[in-house]
Amino acid sequence: MHDFMIIGSGPAGVSAALTAQARDLSFLWFGSPDLSIKIEKAERIRNYPGLPDVTGEEMRRAFQQQIKDAGIRITPERINAVYSMGSHYAASAGQKIYESKAILLATGIETAKPIPGETELLGKGVSYCATCDGFLYKQKNIAVICTSPKFNSEIDYLAGIASALTLFTTYKGDGSPASNITHHLGCPSEILGTDRVQAISYQGQETPVDGVFILRESISPAVLLKGLEMQGSHIQVDRAQKTNLPGCYAAGDCTGRPYQYAKAAGEGNVAVHSILEYLSSKVL
């Protein structure tokens, strides 16, 4: 049982991890060791204190060096669900479960809109985790919607389980050489079904499937943690970065505009100080 978990490795997550390390907190940090792709692809950053007029790649390297010098480790696991357990939180990464007294969501902003039917059929044939739910579809027909080649190993795993797999990718490349895969470049227009997934619609044609796996870089916070109060597509927080759920905090782009690195870093710092207060109150 750790003091808290950080989900997300953008500037908010970096700032929170450095502050937590300085305050000697026990924490787990989940994200990519390469940090945020938003940082990496930034052409030029001119308003971040201490790093004037740098490229995104230069900022990323500076962050990585500071993390390394502090001896902080990023756990390269993709968290696909967070559960409030009353007195603490549990985070699921495939078949692994991690627990902590508090949690910080620094997940960034999800730019992709849900596919019609996705939210309604989540848990009824729609899944975000191949490792968690793949075994339910042994020798069945499934669809996979994938937004990054980094998930190719999960496509291979699902292809080895399924009878037939209809693959949709937003990037060029087949994703897997498996013979039971039918590949389309693009996204389906709708996931069809009432009580369960029944089919997927693409370019006016319906393909019957038993399940749909959606493999994205990030999951909407409202889907990640049930009961989380949202304001549009953003997590609603107060000035202490508190959400409506006790022990749950949020920082960075996921809390709203402006989408600025300096704002995200500041919120990450504030969130950890709020978590310190929360942990102290639990001891009392």
C-alpha positions in Angstrom: 0.0 0.0 0.0 1.6 3.2 -1.2 0.8 6.8 -0.2 -0.4 7.6 -3.6 -0.2 6.9 -7.3 0.5 9.3 -10.2 -1.1 8.4 -13.6 0.5 10.3 -16.4 4.0 11.4 -17.3 3.5 14.8 -18.7 4.7 18.0 -17.0 2.1 17.7 -14.2 3.2 14.1 -13.5 6.9 15.2 -13.6 6.3 18.0 -11.2 4.2 15.8 -8.8 6.9 13.1 -8.8 9.7 15.5 -8.0 7.7 17.1 -5.2 6.7 13.7 -3.8 10.3 12.6 -3.8 11.4 15.7 -2.0 8.7 15.1 0.7 9.7 11.5 1.1 6.3 10.1 0.1 5.9 6.5 -1.0 4.4 6.6 -4.5 4.1 4.8 -7.8 4.3 6.7 -11.1 2.7 5.2 -14.2 3.4 6.5 -17.7 5.9 6.4 -20.6 9.6 6.8 -19.8 9.6 8.9 -23.0 7.2 11.3 -21.2 4.4 13.1 -23.0 4.3 12.9 -26.8 2.9 16.5 -26.6 6.2 17.7 -25.2 8.3 15.7 -27.7 6.4 17.2 -30.7 6.4 20.8 -29.6 8.3 23.0 -32.1 9.4 25.8 -29.7 8.6 26.6 -26.0 9.3 30.2 -24.9 7.3 30.6 -21.6 8.6 27.9 -19.3 10.6 29.3 -16.4 14.3 28.2 -16.5 14.1 26.7 -20.0 13.7 29.7 -22.3 13.2 29.2 -26.0 13.7 25.4 -26.1 12.4 22.8 -28.5 10.1 20.1 -27.2 12.8 17.5 -27.5 15.2 19.7 -25.4 12.6 20.1 -22.7 11.9 16.4 -22.7 15.6 15.6 -22.2 15.9 18.1 -19.4 12.9 16.5 -17.6 14.3 13.1 -18.1 17.7 14.1 -16.7 16.1 15.7 -13.7 14.0 12.5 -13.1 17.2 10.3 -13.4 19.2 12.5 -11.1 16.4 12.3 -8.5 16.4 8.5 -8.7 12.7 8.4 -9.6 11.4 5.4 -11.6 8.4 5.5 -14.0 6.5 2.3 -14.2 5.7 1.7 -17.9 2.3 0.3 -17.3 -0.9 1.4 -19.0 -3.6 1.9 -16.3 -6.9 0.8 -17.8 -9.2 1.2 -14.8 -9.1 2.9 -11.3 -11.5 1.8 -8.5 -12.4 3.6 -5.4 -12.3 1.1 -2.6 -13.7 3.4 0.1 -10.5 3.7 2.2 -8.1 3.6 -0.7 -7.7 3.2 -4.5 -6.9 0.3 -6.7 -5.5 0.7 -10.2 -5.6 -2.1 -12.8 -2.8 -2.6 -15.4 -3.7 -5.7 -17.3 -3.8 -8.5 -14.7 -1.8 -6.5 -12.2 -3.5 -4.5 -9.4 -1.8 -1.6 -7.5 -3.1 0.1 -4.4 -2.6 3.4 -2.7 -4.2 5.7 -0.1 -4.7 8.5 -2.6 -4.4 9.0 -6.4 -3.4 11.8 -8.8 -4.8 11.8 -12.3 -2.4 13.7 -14.7 -3.7 11.9 -17.8 -3.6 14.8 -20.2 -6.6 15.6 -22.5 -8.3 12.9 -24.6 -8.7 14.5 -28.0 -10.5 11.5 -29.7 -14.3 11.6 -29.4 -15.9 8.3 -28.4 -17.2 6.2 -31.2 -21.0 6.1 -31.1 -21.9 3.1 -29.0 -18.6 2.9 -27.3 -19.6 4.4 -23.9 -23.0 2.7 -23.9 -21.5 -0.7 -24.5 -18.5 -0.4 -22.3 -18.3 -3.6 -20.2 -20.9 -5.2 -22.5 -18.5 -6.2 -25.2 -16.4 -3.1 -25.4 -13.0 -3.2 -23.6 -9.8 -1.2 -23.4 -7.6 -4.0 -22.1 -6.6 -7.0 -24.2 -4.8 -8.7 -21.3 -7.8 -8.3 -19.0 -10.6 -9.4 -21.2 -9.1 -11.2 -24.2 -9.7 -14.7 -22.8 -13.4 -14.0 -22.9 -13.3 -14.1 -26.7 -11.5 -17.3 -27.4 -12.5 -18.6 -30.9 -14.9 -15.7 -31.3 -15.1 -12.8 -33.8 -13.8 -9.5 -32.5 -12.9 -6.1 -33.8 -9.8 -4.0 -32.7 -9.6 -0.3 -33.1 -5.9 0.8 -32.6 -4.4 4.3 -32.7 -0.7 3.5 -32.2 1.8 0.8 -33.4 2.9 0.5 -29.8 -0.1 -1.8 -29.3 0.9 -4.3 -32.0 1.8 -6.9 -29.4 -1.7 -6.7 -28.0 -3.1 -7.1 -31.5 -0.9 -10.2 -31.9 -2.2 -11.6 -28.6 -5.9 -11.0 -29.6 -5.3 -12.5 -33.0 -4.0 -15.7 -31.3 -7.2 -16.0 -29.3 -9.9 -15.0 -31.8 -11.4 -17.0 -34.6 -11.4 -13.8 -36.8 -10.2 -10.3 -36.1 -11.3 -7.2 -37.9 -8.6 -4.5 -37.4 -9.0 -0.8 -37.8 -5.9 1.4 -37.5 -5.5 5.2 -37.7 -1.9 4.7 -39.0 -0.5 2.9 -42.0 0.8 -0.6 -41.5 -1.0 -3.9 -41.0 -0.2 -4.1 -37.3 0.1 -7.9 -37.3 1.0 -10.6 -39.9 -1.7 -13.0 -38.5 -3.7 -14.7 -41.2 -7.1 -14.3 -39.4 -6.9 -10.5 -39.6 -8.9 -8.3 -41.9 -7.3 -4.8 -41.9 -8.9 -1.4 -42.6 -7.3 2.0 -42.5 -9.6 4.2 -40.6 -12.2 4.0 -37.8 -15.6 2.4 -37.8 -18.6 4.8 -37.7 -20.5 3.0 -34.9 -20.5 0.1 -32.5 -23.9 -1.6 -32.7 -25.8 -3.5 -30.1 -28.4 -3.1 -27.3 -27.5 -5.2 -24.2 -24.3 -6.5 -25.9 -22.0 -5.7 -28.8 -23.5 -7.3 -31.9 -21.7 -5.6 -34.9 -19.5 -2.8 -36.1 -20.3 -0.4 -38.9 -17.7 0.8 -41.4 -18.3 2.6 -44.7 -22.0 1.6 -44.7 -21.4 -2.1 -44.0 -22.0 -4.0 -40.8 -19.7 -6.8 -39.6 -21.0 -9.1 -36.8 -18.6 -9.2 -33.9 -18.8 -10.5 -30.3 -16.5 -7.9 -28.8 -14.6 -4.7 -29.6 -11.2 -3.8 -28.2 -10.2 -0.1 -28.3 -6.5 0.5 -27.9 -5.7 4.2 -27.4 -2.9 6.1 -25.9 -5.2 7.3 -23.1 -8.6 6.7 -21.7 -11.2 9.3 -20.8 -11.0 10.1 -17.1 -14.7 9.6 -16.7 -14.3 6.0 -18.0 -11.1 5.4 -16.1 -12.7 6.2 -12.7 -16.4 5.8 -12.3 -18.1 8.6 -10.3 -15.6 11.2 -11.2 -17.3 14.6 -11.7 -16.5 16.1 -15.1 -17.0 19.6 -16.6 -17.4 18.8 -20.3 -14.3 16.8 -21.2 -12.3 18.0 -18.2 -12.1 16.8 -14.6 -13.7 19.2 -12.2 -11.3 20.3 -9.5 -11.0 23.1 -6.9 -7.9 25.3 -6.3 -6.3 22.5 -4.2 -6.7 20.1 -7.2 -9.3 18.1 -5.3 -11.9 16.2 -7.3 -15.4 15.2 -5.9 -13.9 11.9 -4.8 -12.0 11.8 -1.4 -8.3 11.2 -1.9 -8.5 11.7 -5.7 -6.7 14.7 -7.2 -6.1 15.8 -10.8 -3.6 18.1 -12.5 -2.5 19.3 -15.9 -4.4 19.4 -19.2 -7.1 17.0 -17.9 -8.4 19.8 -15.6 -8.9 22.3 -18.4 -7.4 25.2 -20.2 -4.9 26.8 -20.6 -3.1 23.8 -22.0 0.3 25.1 -20.9 3.4 23.3 -19.5 3.9 25.9 -16.7 0.2 25.6 -15.6 0.5 21.8 -15.6 3.7 21.8 -13.5 2.2 24.2 -11.0 -0.9 22.1 -10.6 1.2 18.9 -10.1 3.0 20.6 -7.2 -0.2 21.9 -5.6 -1.8 18.5 -5.9 1.0 16.8 -3.9 0.8 19.3 -1.1 -3.0 18.7 -1.0 -2.3 15.0 -0.9 0.1 15.5 2.1 -2.7 17.3 3.9 -5.2 14.5 3.1 -2.8 11.7 4.3 -2.2 13.7 7.5 -5.9 13.9 8.2 -6.3 10.2 7.7 -3.6 9.5 10.3 -5.5 11.7 12.8 
